[in-house]
Amino acid sequence: MHIGIIGGGIAGLTTAIALQKLGIQAQVFDSAPKFEPVGAGLALAANAIHGFQRLGIQEEVIAEGNCLNGFHILEENGRLINRTDSRAISAKYGLDNFVIHRADLHKVLLRQLPAHSLHPNKRAVGTKPAAKGITVQFQDGEEQTFDHLLVSDGIHSAIRQQLLPQSTPRYAGYTCWRAIIDNPGLQSEYASETWGKAGRVGWSPIKGNKIYWFTCINAPQNSPQMKAMRVEDLERHFQHYHSPIPELFRHTKPEQLLWHDLYDLAPLSRFAFPNLLLLGDAGHATTPNMGQGACQAVEDAVVFMDELRKDFDFNQAAQRFEKRRMPRTHWITRQSRLLGNVAQSENNLYIQLRNFALRRLPTWVNDRQLEKVYSVDF
């Protein structure tokens, strides 16, 4: 079975590892000059850790990250809105609230695959049917034919756009800055987010005495004003937010700052096509509000491995994959977008009511939500 994978991010690499466990050496193509991720920190919840366990690389992943004891949501003055005990969740569902540098996760994934299966600097721009299989067209003019193709090249996938012309990314309504910095002396075993009228700021300690932070501000799409924002501008914007937020900005170097608008995909009508399957962000990109983007990519890899193992019929496995994954990924996308809208509100009355409700949220409501996120049908 000659399989090509378009996209060398978390979805593509994890799927290549999953196929390798079935005795299939897929070829992975990525548009970047090197298989080197650009990004900052990311969260891996219990469902992703279970997926890595199924692939036999759980311990390698855990060794590169940091498990936190809880997750706090705070007001801009530092008053607690809501607290989640990650230790209790981990005891029930498996390791949770695990944070890792994206580059470190990629290193673990790349170690599992032979170098000859990785092809950088190959941007896929389209596909066409072949006599036996499917042909991929690359930006450099080359074409390659495979029996089957897995498309996992992200939210801006040209192949998905060709197959589903209406599937353009939709703007979330807010823009985001991120950085990983040396820890300026903070002592914390928690991930925290602060929600206020000016925007949202989150931070987590990660391995190597580093801090990963992000901030989201409501803004028009592709705003020149937002693009021009520097670290000192962010510090001024959030100057009335509680400590340690000003210190985080103050200890961030300009070259450490990453900026981008946030997008997701409206739920698609299908993932499976003849000899082709959409995976990861190419099929169900979500906003990062639930910390489930990477987790859903890992789930995709494991579920497709499960389905392909049943009969080694790619198209049948792809159809079964679509049936299993579509309701879940649609729900994650909708819930994450809703949570972002709730967190990013600028309405004073709504903010007061939101914070009041979250402080009094019954434990069973949160437990039911977690049950739905973490209970995967592996």
N, C-alpha and C positions, 0 to 999 in steps of 0.2 A: 504494500500500500504506500504509494508515493504522495506524501502530504506536504503542502507548503503552508507556512504560517506567516501572515503579514502583520508585522508589529512585534517589536522586541521589548515591550513593557512588561508589567506584572502579569497580565492576562496571557500574552504570547509565550513568555518564558515558562510560566507555570504549566500551561497546556503542553508545551514541548516536553517537560519533565513527566507529565502524566502519560503522554503517548509513549515515551521511552520505557515506562514501566510495563507497557503492553507489547514491547518489542518493536515499536515503530520509531524510526529516527527521522523526525520531521526536519525540514529546512526552514530556518527562521530568517526573515528579511525585515530590516528596519531602515527608516529614512535617515537616521542620524549617521554622522561620519564614523562614530564608534558606539559600541554598546555601553554607553555611559549615561546614566539617568540625570536629568535636570530636575531638581525639586528640593524639598526640605523634609520635614517629618511626616509620618503617617501613622494612623492607628490601625491595629489589627485586633478585632474582637474575637470572642470565643469561636464563632463559626469559621473564621479564617484559620485559626490555630488548629481546629479539627481537620480542616482541609489539608494543611501541611502535614499533619500527623498521618493522614491517609497516603500521602506521597512519600512518607519516610524521612522528611527533612525538618520536622518540628523542632528538634533540639538545636539544629544548626541555626534556625531562624531565631529562636529564643535567646541563644547565646549572644546575638548581635543587638538586642534591644533591651527594653526596660519595662517591667510591669509595675504599674502604679496602684496605689491602695484605694483610690477613690476619684470621683469626678464631682467638682463643685461648680454651681452656677451662682454668680454674685451680681449684686447691683453695682452701679458705678461708684458708690461710696464704700463698697466693700462688704455690705451686709449680705448674708447668705440668703439665696432664694431657694436652692434645692441642693441636696447632697445624695450621691449614690455611692454605696460601699462596694467597691470592686472586688474585695476579698470574699464577700458573701456571694456575689455573682459568680466568681471563679469557682467557688466550692460547689455551686449548683450546676453551672453550664460548662465549666472548663476555663482555662486562662483567659482573662478579659482585661481590657484597658491596658493593652500592651502597645507601646510606642517604639518606633524604630526609624532611623534615618533611611529614606528611600534608597540612597546609594548602597547602604549596607545590605538591605534586602536584595537588591539586584545582584550584589556580589555573591550572596548565597545561592541565588537561582542560577547565575551563570556558571558557578562551580559544578553544577550537576550536568552540564551539557558540553559535548565536545566542540572545540573551536571550529572545526570544519563544517558544523551545521549552522553557524551564525554568519549572516551576510549583511554587513552594514552598508550605508550609503545607497540603499535600494528603495526608493520611494515608489510604491505601487499607485498607479493612476487609473486602472480599470481592469476589467476581465472580459473574456469572450469564450463561448463554448468551443471545445475542441472535439475532435473525432472520438477521443477517449479521454474524458476528463474536462479540465478547464485551464485556460491560458491566462496568465497574469501579464499585464503590460506595465512596464516600469518607466519612470520618467526619463531615464537615460536611453530609451529606445529599445532596450532588450525585452524579449518575451520569453517566458518559461511556462511549460505545461506540466500540470500535476494531475494525479487522479482526483484529488480533492483539495480544497482550500479552506483554511480557517482564517478569518479576517478579524484581527484584534488590534488594529492600528489607531484606536482612539476615537474621540468624539468627532473629529474632523475627517474621518475616513472617506476617501474619494470613492472607494468601491461601494460602501454603503450608500453614498449619495447617488451613485449610478443606478443601483438597484432600487432605491426608494427615494426618488427625487424630492419628496416633501419633507425628508427627515433632517432638515437643517437644525443646527444647535439653537436653543432658545436661551436668551440671557436671563439670569436669575434676578437681576435688579440691583445687585451689589457687586463691588469690586474688592479685590483681596491682595494684601501684602503678607509675605511670609519671610522668616529668616531662622537660621540656626546660629546661635551665638555661644560664646563661652559663658558659663554660669557666673553671674556677677556676685555670687555669694548667697543665693536663695536656698533655703532649706525647705524642701517640699517633696512629698511622696504622692502628690495629687495632680491630676490634670484639672485645669480651671478655665472657665469662660466667664467674662463679665459682659452683661447685656445692659446697654444704655441707649439713650436717644441719639448720641453721637455715633453709635456703631457698636461693634462687638470685638472684643479682644480675648484671645485664648492663649494659654501657654502650658507647656509640659516639660518636665525634666527628662532628658534622654541620656543614653549611654555616653560615657566619656566626659562627664561633668559639663554637659551642654544643655542649653535650653532651646526648645522649638517654640516659636510664637507665631501667631497669625492675627490679622485684624481685617474686618469686613466693614465697608462703609457703603451706604446706599448712594448710587450715582448713576447718571446716564451711561449707556453702553459706549465704550471707546472714548471716554472723556479725556480730553487733553489735560484738563486740570488734575485729574487723578493720576494720569501717566507721569506728570511732572512732580508729583509729591515725593519729597525726600524724607529721610528718617526724622529730621528735625521738624518737618511739617506735621508728621504723624504725632510727634511728641506734643506739639502745640494743640493739635486737634483734640487729643485725649488728656490734656493737662489737668483736667478736673477729675480724672479717674484715679481710683485708689492705688496705693503702692501694692505690688512692685511694677505696675505698668509703665510709669515714666522711666524707671530704671532700665527696663528692657529696651526701650527705644534708645535711651542714652548710651547703652553699651553695644548698639548695633552699628557696624561699619557699613558705609554705602554699598560696598561690593557684596555684602551678605544679603541685601534686600532683593526679593523677587516680587514682581507685581503682575497680576493678570485679572481680567474680568472672569466671573464664574458663569458657567453654562451647564445645562443638562440637555437630554433628549426627551421630547414627548414620547411616551410609550409607543413602540413600533408595533406594526401589525404582524410581523413575522421575523424570525431569526434565520430560518432554514431555507435554502434555495438549492437547486440541483447542483450537487457536488460542492456546495459552499455553505458555510455557517458563520454567522456573526457572533463574536464573543466580547466580553469585557465592555469597555466604554464605546466600542464601535456599535454595540447592540443596545446598551442600556446605561449610558452615561448618566450619573446622578450628581447632584450637588453634594458637597462634603459634610453637610450638617449632621448626618448620622454616622459619619466615619465608616461608611460601608462601600465606598468605591473599590478599593483594593480587595476587600473581603468578598464582594460579589464576583470579582475576577477569579479569585481562588476557587470559589464555589463552582463557577463555570467549568474550570479545568477538571475538577474532580467528578462532577456530574457527567460531563462528556466522556471521561474515561470509563465511568460505570456503564454508560449506555453502549459505547463502542465495544466493550468487552463482551457484551451479551451475544453478539452475532457477527461482529466485524463487518457489518454492512453500514457504510458511512451515512448514506441518505436516510436509512431507517433510524439510525442512532441520532442523527440531527433532528429528525421529526420528533422523536421521543424527548430529546433534550429541550426542544422548543416548548413542548407541552409541560414539562416539569419546571422550566425556568421562567417562562413568560409571566405567570401570575405573580411570582415572588419578586422579580425585578421591577415589574410595574408598580407593585405596592411600595417597594423601597424608594423608587423615584418619586412617587407622589408624596409619601410621608416626609422624605427629606426636604422636598421643596416647601411643603407646608411648615415644617419646623423652622426653615430659614426665614420664611415670612413672619412667623411668630417672633423669632429672635431679633429680627431687624426692624421691628416696628418703631416708628418715630412719634406715635400718638401718645401723649402723656396719660390720658385716661386709660387707654388700652394697656399701656405699660404697667400702670398701677394694678389693674385688674389681673393681668397676666401673672405678675409677681405674687399677688395675693393668692391666686389659685394654685400656683406651683408650690408655694410654701405649705399648702394644705392638701396637696395631692395624696390620695391614699396609696399606700405601698403596693396594693394589689394592682393598681392601674399601671404603675411602672413595671411590675413583674410580668403582667400580661403582655406588654409591649416587648420586653426583653425575650420572653418565651417565643414570640413570633419571629424575632430577628435571629435568635441563636439556635433555634431548633431546625436544623437542616436535614433534609431527607437523603443523607448520604447512605 
